[in-house]
Amino acid sequence: MKRSLTFVFIFFVLSSLPESKSLTLATTSKISLDFTSKILDKGKVLIVKGELYYKFNGGVMTTRLTKPFENITIINNFGDTKIYDPIENSVIQFNNKNNTSETSYFDHFFKKSYSDMGLSKLGYKITKTSVEDGSLITIWTPKEGSQTPLKKIELVHEKTLPIYLHFYSSNNKTLGKIYFSNYQKVADYFIPFLITEFSYSNKGDSIITRKEYSNPKLNEKVDNKYIDFVIPANAKIITEKSK
């Protein structure tokens, strides 16, 4: 349960752009955000709280969960992942090239690569483009030879910012939806402070995750203890096979 929750909040996928106060700095080297997530599954609500840290040099993303338990996950743009449990003083480490800091939604916002949300790099191509009510809608399908359970993805932009992702299976059933909203400008970056995800099972059941972000900090205001977190040398190491 603890590990599955960690993966949910590492990675990490709009309405019209609102006016908001912005933090401005000439150069941003690191950033942090607090988050509160509410997960609705079969009538039960689970609340998860934590902090997200991102270091621009190397694309290192650290997620610290504080509720309902504490652990720290560190992942880089090569897929090297470490999950530290401070209670057990143990660390799980593995490599997953399909699950890197670059596949996180926030990596696209920090790198301003949200024009395609990384779909081109993941092996998709645009097969249809349309404009509806001022929103740009693009349909993405796998390139020839790509192996993926997602046979179609709908991506919607409004005012150049992504507001919606819709994932389809091979039989055109909905696998999931993601809404990006409440955009705020932090330094030179537009960040969605609300991300709502719908995940559907084969039986038609859904899990709804609502992630709210707050308290953005930049550069010297970021807590170095966690953005540069060092796992204790005496931690028990659990190594898993690369994925």
Backbone torsions as a table, in degrees:
resi	resn	phi	psi	omega
1	MET	NA	-44.1	-178.5
2	LYS	-63.9	-43.2	-177.8
3	ARG	-67.5	-39.8	-179.4
4	SER	-65.0	-37.5	177.9
5	LEU	-66.2	-37.0	178.9
6	THR	-59.9	-45.6	-178.0
7	PHE	-64.9	-33.6	179.4
8	VAL	-60.0	-38.0	-171.2
9	PHE	-102.6	2.2	169.0
10	ILE	-72.2	-46.9	-165.4
11	PHE	-106.9	128.6	-127.5
12	PHE	-75.0	NA	NA
13	VAL	NA	NA	NA
14	LEU	NA	148.5	170.9
15	SER	-101.2	-177.6	178.5
16	SER	-60.9	151.9	-173.7
17	LEU	-68.6	119.4	-178.2
18	PRO	-85.3	158.5	171.2
19	GLU	-76.0	139.9	-179.9
20	SER	-154.4	160.0	175.0
21	LYS	-71.6	144.2	-177.8
22	SER	-124.8	150.2	173.0
23	LEU	-95.9	130.5	-175.4
24	THR	-123.3	130.0	173.8
25	LEU	-144.4	146.8	-177.9
26	ALA	-62.9	-44.4	-179.0
27	THR	-131.6	131.0	179.1
28	THR	-108.8	121.6	179.7
29	SER	-105.6	-24.8	178.9
30	LYS	-156.5	155.0	-175.6
31	ILE	-148.1	150.2	175.3
32	SER	-139.4	152.6	178.0
33	LEU	-140.7	142.9	169.1
34	ASP	-86.8	154.2	176.4
35	PHE	-144.8	150.8	171.7
36	THR	-129.7	124.6	-178.9
37	SER	-117.2	136.4	174.7
38	LYS	-115.9	121.9	-177.8
39	ILE	-111.5	119.9	179.3
40	LEU	-105.0	116.6	-178.1
41	ASP	-140.1	115.2	178.3
42	LYS	54.1	43.5	175.3
43	GLY	82.7	-3.4	180.0
44	LYS	-106.9	144.5	-178.5
45	VAL	-114.3	127.6	175.4
46	LEU	-114.3	129.5	179.2
47	ILE	-106.9	127.3	-179.8
48	VAL	-123.5	132.4	178.8
49	LYS	-124.4	153.2	179.2
50	GLY	179.7	-164.7	-177.2
51	GLU	-136.5	140.4	178.6
52	LEU	-112.5	129.0	-179.9
53	TYR	-122.8	139.3	179.7
54	TYR	-137.1	127.1	177.9
55	LYS	-108.0	119.1	-174.8
56	PHE	-64.9	-36.0	178.2
57	ASN	-74.5	106.1	-179.3
58	GLY	94.0	-8.9	178.0
59	GLY	61.5	39.8	-178.7
60	VAL	-85.7	126.9	179.6
61	MET	-116.6	128.1	179.7
62	THR	-120.3	130.8	177.2
63	THR	-118.4	121.3	176.8
64	ARG	-107.9	115.9	174.1
65	LEU	-88.1	137.3	179.0
66	THR	-118.0	-17.7	179.4
67	LYS	-151.0	135.4	8.2
68	PRO	-84.6	-2.0	175.7
69	PHE	-147.2	169.7	179.3
70	GLU	-109.6	131.3	164.4
71	ASN	-157.0	169.0	-174.5
72	ILE	-131.5	126.0	179.4
73	THR	-115.1	129.6	179.1
74	ILE	-120.2	129.0	-179.3
75	ILE	-140.6	142.2	178.7
76	ASN	-115.6	-176.9	-174.9
77	ASN	-79.0	3.7	173.9
78	PHE	-100.9	-3.5	-178.8
79	GLY	89.3	5.3	175.8
80	ASP	-70.7	122.0	-172.7
81	THR	-125.8	135.7	175.0
82	LYS	-130.7	129.1	179.1
83	ILE	-119.7	111.1	-174.2
84	TYR	-102.8	130.5	176.4
85	ASP	-105.8	107.1	-176.7
86	PRO	-69.6	-23.5	179.3
87	ILE	-73.7	-47.3	-179.9
88	GLU	-85.1	-10.6	-173.7
89	ASN	50.6	51.6	180.0
90	SER	-131.3	155.9	-180.0
91	VAL	-135.9	129.4	173.3
92	ILE	-96.4	129.7	-179.9
93	GLN	-134.6	141.3	-179.3
94	PHE	-163.3	175.3	175.9
95	ASN	-125.2	131.9	176.7
96	ASN	-135.2	102.8	-175.7
97	LYS	-68.3	-15.6	178.2
98	ASN	-92.2	-1.7	-176.9
99	ASN	-137.5	77.9	-176.7
100	THR	-114.4	175.6	176.6
101	SER	-62.8	-25.6	-179.2
102	GLU	-73.2	-19.2	178.1
103	THR	-88.8	-3.9	176.4
104	SER	-71.5	142.6	177.1
105	TYR	-58.0	-39.7	-175.5
106	PHE	-67.7	-29.6	177.2
107	ASP	-59.5	-37.4	179.0
108	HIS	-68.1	-36.7	179.2
109	PHE	-72.3	-37.3	179.2
110	PHE	-71.6	-30.3	179.7
111	LYS	-96.7	-1.0	-179.0
112	LYS	57.9	38.3	179.4
113	SER	-108.3	32.4	-175.3
114	TYR	-86.7	8.1	177.2
115	SER	-64.6	-31.5	176.5
116	ASP	-128.3	3.0	179.7
117	MET	52.4	32.1	175.8
118	GLY	78.0	7.7	-175.9
119	LEU	-66.5	-35.8	178.6
120	SER	-60.9	-44.5	-178.9
121	LYS	-68.0	-26.4	179.8
122	LEU	-83.0	-1.9	175.7
123	GLY	101.9	24.1	179.5
124	TYR	-112.3	158.7	177.3
125	LYS	-135.7	153.8	178.2
126	ILE	-77.0	129.0	177.4
127	THR	-116.4	-11.2	179.1
128	LYS	-157.6	140.6	178.0
129	THR	-134.8	137.3	178.1
130	SER	-151.2	163.9	176.5
131	VAL	-123.0	129.1	-178.4
132	GLU	-138.1	121.6	-179.8
133	ASP	51.8	39.1	177.3
134	GLY	83.1	-2.3	179.9
135	SER	-101.3	140.7	177.5
136	LEU	-90.5	123.3	-178.7
137	ILE	-113.6	124.6	176.4
138	THR	-122.3	138.7	177.0
139	ILE	-106.5	129.1	-177.5
140	TRP	-116.7	136.2	176.3
141	THR	-131.2	158.0	-177.1
142	PRO	-63.2	141.8	172.4
143	LYS	-69.5	159.3	-178.5
144	GLU	-58.0	128.9	179.7
145	GLY	93.4	-9.1	-180.0
146	SER	-73.8	137.5	177.9
147	GLN	-106.8	106.4	-179.3
148	THR	-154.2	142.3	176.5
149	PRO	-74.4	-13.8	179.2
150	LEU	-90.3	109.3	-175.6
151	LYS	-93.4	-11.8	177.0
152	LYS	-158.5	140.1	177.1
153	ILE	-132.8	130.4	175.4
154	GLU	-103.3	126.2	-179.9
155	LEU	-121.3	127.7	-177.3
156	VAL	-119.0	130.9	176.6
157	HIS	-115.5	145.4	173.1
158	GLU	-134.4	124.4	-176.8
159	LYS	54.7	43.4	177.8
160	THR	72.1	-5.2	-178.3
161	LEU	-103.8	140.7	178.8
162	PRO	-69.9	135.4	179.2
163	ILE	-121.4	-12.9	-171.7
164	TYR	-160.8	137.1	171.3
165	LEU	-128.2	137.0	-179.7
166	HIS	-131.1	122.4	-176.2
167	PHE	-106.7	132.8	-178.5
168	TYR	-119.5	147.8	175.7
169	SER	-86.3	-179.0	-178.3
170	SER	-64.9	-27.3	177.6
171	ASN	-97.4	20.9	174.1
172	ASN	68.5	21.5	175.1
173	LYS	-87.4	149.3	179.8
174	THR	-75.1	124.2	176.3
175	LEU	-97.0	-30.7	-178.9
176	GLY	-173.5	160.6	176.8
177	LYS	-138.6	145.4	177.3
178	ILE	-135.0	130.1	178.0
179	TYR	-113.5	129.5	176.0
180	PHE	-108.3	125.6	-176.6
181	SER	-149.3	-179.6	-179.0
182	ASN	52.3	52.3	179.1
183	TYR	-66.1	137.2	173.8
184	GLN	-133.5	149.9	-179.7
185	LYS	-92.7	121.1	177.2
186	VAL	-118.8	114.5	-170.5
187	ALA	56.4	-120.1	-178.4
188	ASP	-106.9	21.7	-173.8
189	TYR	-122.6	135.5	172.8
190	PHE	-92.5	121.9	-174.4
191	ILE	-124.8	132.1	175.1
192	PRO	-76.9	119.3	-179.1
193	PHE	-88.0	1.8	174.1
194	LEU	-140.4	123.3	175.9
195	ILE	-125.9	122.8	-179.5
196	THR	-116.1	124.3	-176.1
197	GLU	-118.1	139.3	173.6
198	PHE	-119.8	123.6	178.4
199	SER	-119.2	127.9	-173.8
200	TYR	-112.3	139.5	176.9
201	SER	-93.1	173.2	178.8
202	ASN	-64.1	-24.9	-179.4
203	LYS	-85.2	-3.0	178.9
204	GLY	93.9	-3.9	176.5
205	ASP	-70.6	156.1	-178.9
206	SER	-132.3	149.4	171.5
207	ILE	-115.2	125.9	-178.2
208	ILE	-108.8	127.0	178.6
209	THR	-122.1	122.8	179.6
210	ARG	-114.0	114.7	-176.5
211	LYS	-111.4	118.8	178.3
212	GLU	-110.8	131.8	-178.4
213	TYR	-111.4	152.2	-177.1
214	SER	-159.1	176.3	171.8
215	ASN	52.9	56.1	178.5
216	PRO	-67.9	138.1	176.6
217	LYS	-131.3	148.1	-177.4
218	LEU	-127.2	147.8	170.5
219	ASN	47.5	-117.4	-172.6
220	GLU	-67.3	-15.0	178.8
221	LYS	-83.6	-10.9	179.0
222	VAL	-75.9	139.4	-179.8
223	ASP	-70.2	107.8	-177.6
224	ASN	-66.8	-21.1	-179.4
225	LYS	-58.0	-35.5	-175.8
226	TYR	-103.5	-34.5	179.3
227	ILE	-69.9	-26.1	175.4
228	ASP	-113.7	34.0	-173.1
229	PHE	-60.4	133.5	178.3
230	VAL	-112.8	121.7	178.8
231	ILE	-69.9	132.2	-178.3
232	PRO	-53.5	142.0	-177.4
233	ALA	-64.3	-25.1	-178.1
234	ASN	-93.5	10.4	179.6
235	ALA	-68.0	141.8	176.7
236	LYS	-71.1	127.5	-176.0
237	ILE	-98.5	126.9	175.7
238	ILE	-117.1	110.4	-176.8
239	THR	-100.7	126.5	176.9
240	GLU	-104.9	159.8	178.4
241	LYS	-66.3	146.9	176.3
242	SER	-61.6	146.9	-174.9
243	LYS	-111.2	NA	NA
